Amino acid sequence: MHQGELDGEPPPQPEWSEHIVAEKYGVSPAEVRAWSQFDYAIAIMRIEVEALINKQNNADQRYQQAVAEALKNRGKTVH
C-alpha cells in the first residue's frame, strides 16, 4: 500500500494498466487481473514488440518513398 491509498487516492497507474491489455486482447480488465504474472508479462511484451515492428515498418515505408522520389527526380535540375 502506498501513501496515496492511505489518503483515499487511487493507486498510481502503471505504464501498462490492465485496461490497455484488456482492450488489446478483447477481454475485461477483471479477466486480465485473473491472469498469472507470467501471462500478463507475455501480453505486454507482445504489445511492445508489435509497436516496434509497426514503427520499423513505417520507417521502412518512409525510406522507400524517399528513394522512389529521389529516383523519380534524378536528372531533373532545380531552377
Secondary structure per residue as TSV (DSSP state, phi and psi in degrees):
chain	resnum	aa	ss	phi	psi
A	1	M	-	360.0	141.5
A	2	H	-	-110.6	171.3
A	3	Q	H	-58.7	-38.7
A	4	G	H	-59.3	-39.0
A	5	E	H	-63.7	-36.2
A	6	L	H	-65.8	-29.5
A	7	D	T	-89.8	4.4
A	8	G	T	85.5	9.3
A	9	E	-	-88.9	151.7
A	10	P	-	-68.1	153.2
A	11	P	-	-65.5	154.6
A	12	P	-	-63.1	145.0
A	13	Q	-	-80.5	131.6
A	14	P	-	-69.7	166.1
A	15	E	S	-55.6	-39.1
A	16	W	S	-114.3	105.0
A	17	S	-	-89.4	161.5
A	18	E	H	-64.9	-20.0
A	19	H	H	-66.7	-40.5
A	20	I	H	-64.9	-46.1
A	21	V	H	-65.6	-42.5
A	22	A	H	-60.8	-43.6
A	23	E	H	-63.1	-42.9
A	24	K	H	-63.9	-39.0
A	25	Y	H	-100.2	3.2
A	26	G	T	67.1	35.4
A	27	V	-	-125.5	173.1
A	28	S	-	-84.1	155.0
A	29	P	H	-57.0	-33.3
A	30	A	H	-63.1	-39.1
A	31	E	H	-64.8	-40.7
A	32	V	H	-62.5	-42.1
A	33	R	H	-62.2	-26.1
A	34	A	H	-79.6	-15.0
A	35	W	S	-66.0	156.1
A	36	S	-	-71.8	161.0
A	37	Q	H	-59.3	-34.5
A	38	F	H	-64.3	-48.6
A	39	D	H	-60.8	-40.5
A	40	Y	H	-63.4	-45.2
A	41	A	H	-63.1	-41.6
A	42	I	H	-63.0	-42.6
A	43	A	H	-61.2	-44.1
A	44	I	H	-63.2	-43.8
A	45	M	H	-62.3	-39.4
A	46	R	H	-63.0	-42.5
A	47	I	H	-63.0	-43.2
A	48	E	H	-65.4	-41.7
A	49	V	H	-65.3	-41.9
A	50	E	H	-59.8	-40.9
A	51	A	H	-64.5	-41.3
A	52	L	H	-64.7	-41.4
A	53	I	H	-63.4	-44.1
A	54	N	H	-61.9	-41.1
A	55	K	H	-62.9	-43.0
A	56	Q	H	-66.2	-42.1
A	57	N	H	-61.9	-40.2
A	58	N	H	-64.2	-41.6
A	59	A	H	-64.4	-42.1
A	60	D	H	-61.8	-41.8
A	61	Q	H	-63.2	-44.2
A	62	R	H	-62.7	-39.8
A	63	Y	H	-63.3	-47.0
A	64	Q	H	-62.2	-38.8
A	65	Q	H	-64.8	-40.8
A	66	A	H	-65.0	-42.2
A	67	V	H	-64.4	-44.4
A	68	A	H	-61.4	-41.2
A	69	E	H	-65.0	-42.4
A	70	A	H	-64.8	-41.4
A	71	L	H	-67.4	-37.5
A	72	K	H	-64.1	-37.4
A	73	N	H	-91.0	-1.1
A	74	R	T	-61.2	134.1
A	75	G	T	88.1	-11.8
A	76	K	-	-83.2	141.1
A	77	T	-	-98.7	148.2
A	78	V	-	-99.0	128.1
A	79	H	-	-104.7	360.0
